[in-house]
Amino acid sequence: MARLLLGTRGSVLARIQSEWVADALRTAFPSLEVELRIISTIGDRVLDVALSAVGDKGLFVKELEHALLAGEVDLCVHSAKDMPTATPDGLVLAAFPVRVDPRDVLVVRQAGLGSDLASLPAGARVGTSSLRRISQVRHHRPDLQLIDVRGNVDTRMRKLASGQYDALILAAAGLRRLGLWDGTPGAQIGEAVVYPLEPAVMLPAVAQGILAIETRADDEATRTLVESLDNPAARAAALAERALLRRLEGGCQIPVAAHAVMTDTGMHLRGMVGTLDGSTLVFAEQTGDPAHAETLGVAVAEELLARGGDTILTAIRHQLEARR
């Protein structure tokens, strides 16, 4: 009987995502044994500082990749939005399973506090640690109080219920994978109420809702097993969005967003770069061949830079350097 060791973070969501992959592999290959191996990451251990202040992308990935390269595990499951755009030598992203809801959601503490950004009370306290979300919220509602929030979904929901926040902005995919929300606008989680934020209002993070399964490049046997879970539409979207981010040299310290969807004429990609204060949001969009997803991602990135994104990114990097 073949046996695989699957490396995963220890959070409830990470384990659910990894167990989903393990179950899918067991179903596809009934004689296969898959065991989860819990690995702690920097992002799991540092919970009292905003991610943008801790460092760049990779906070939830590096220790998993080190274990994979060392042969301690055979594959790792990541939330693709947490991954750096460069994959270490010797590793490969072997599969991107079908994408779950890529949107963000607004979770209000109780009914009547608002059903979208526009209807929240003046000065409402909104919890988020994402510079991408902060930039877009400030653009639409500069009067709102944006307060940093860290921890897993359960921790954040407890803080919301205790009155520390009037609302949270979370990823729809996390709530759906945890079984907390079925996608119905206005559905409740305890006293809290969930409303989706459409991409026209809140453009998602790069690869939000997509899982990435990583293996060693020279482990052909594991790669072959894992590739059975690859979804072409999810792969094309991930490659396009990640290429856009890579061209912009972005990370968790820069407000960048992207969303790719399949249409009758090809894959449509919309991207955004915003200022930290939300005063300016620059958008660009193009439709291209999903078979050349990375080319499309770079093209949209170039358009963003030409429309003013280059000036925004240069200013943000100067601000970051001045703080060091």
C-alpha positions, 0 to 999 in steps of 0.5 A, a space after each residue: 500500500 502506497 503511503 503519503 505524508 501531507 504537511 499542513 498548518 495546524 489551524 482548523 481551516 488548514 486541517 479541513 483543507 488538507 483533509 479534503 485533499 487527503 480524502 480526494 486522493 484516497 477516493 481517487 486511489 483506494 489503496 493509497 494511505 494519506 497521513 497529515 503531519 502538522 507543521 507550525 509556521 511563523 504566521 501561526 505563532 505571531 498573532 499580535 502583529 499585523 501581517 503587513 508589519 511582520 513581513 512579506 508573503 511566505 509567513 504561512 508557507 516557509 516551514 512547510 516548504 522546508 519540510 517538503 525539501 527535507 523529505 519529511 513530508 511528500 506534499 503540502 497543501 496551502 491557501 494559494 493566496 498565502 504563497 509567494 509568487 516564486 516557488 523554491 528550486 526543487 518544488 512545484 505547484 502540482 495541482 490547483 483544485 477547483 476554486 471555492 467562492 473567491 469573494 470577501 464577505 462582510 460579517 456584521 455583529 447583529 442584524 440591522 447594522 448594515 448589509 454592505 459597506 454603504 449601509 454601515 453606520 458612520 464610524 462603525 468599527 471594521 476589523 481587517 488586517 489586509 492592506 488590500 481590504 483597507 485600501 478599498 474600504 477607505 476608498 468607499 467609506 473613509 469615515 469607518 474605523 478600520 481596526 487590525 484583527 488577527 487569529 483564526 476565524 473562530 477567534 475573530 468571530 468571538 471578538 466580533 460577538 464580544 463587541 470589539 468590532 461592529 463588522 469583520 471582512 473575511 474570505 468567503 472561502 474560509 467560512 464555506 470550507 468551515 461549514 459556517 456559511 452556505 453562500 446565502 446573503 443574510 445567513 447568520 452565524 450565531 447573532 452575526 449576519 453574513 453578506 457577500 461583497 461583490 468583486 465590483 466593490 471589493 476585488 479579491 486577493 490574488 488566488 483567493 479561494 484556491 488551494 495549491 498542492 506543492 510537491 518535490 519536482 523530482 518526486 514523479 510518483 507523488 506528482 502524478 497522484 496529485 495532478 489528478 486533482 488539478 482543475 484547469 479553470 482554477 489553474 489558469 486563474 491562479 497562474 494569471 493572478 499570481 503572474 500579475 502580482 509577481 510583475 508588480 512585485 507585490 505582497 502583503 505590504 502592498 494593496 493589490 487585488 486580482 480576479 480572473 473568471 472564465 467567459 465565453 470569449 476567454 479568461 477575463 482578468 481584472 486587477 487593482 493597485 491602491 494607495 494605503 489611504 484609499 484615495 486612489 484605486 487604479 484598475 485594469 482588465 483584459 480578456 485573453 486565452 486561458 492557455 496563456 494565463 501568465 501572459 494575460 496576468 503580466 499584460 494586466 499588470 503592465 496596464 496597471 503600472 501605466 495607468 498610475 500603479 507604478 507611481 503608487 507602488 513607488 510611493 508605498 515602497 518609499 514609505 516602507 523603507 522610511 519606517 525601517 
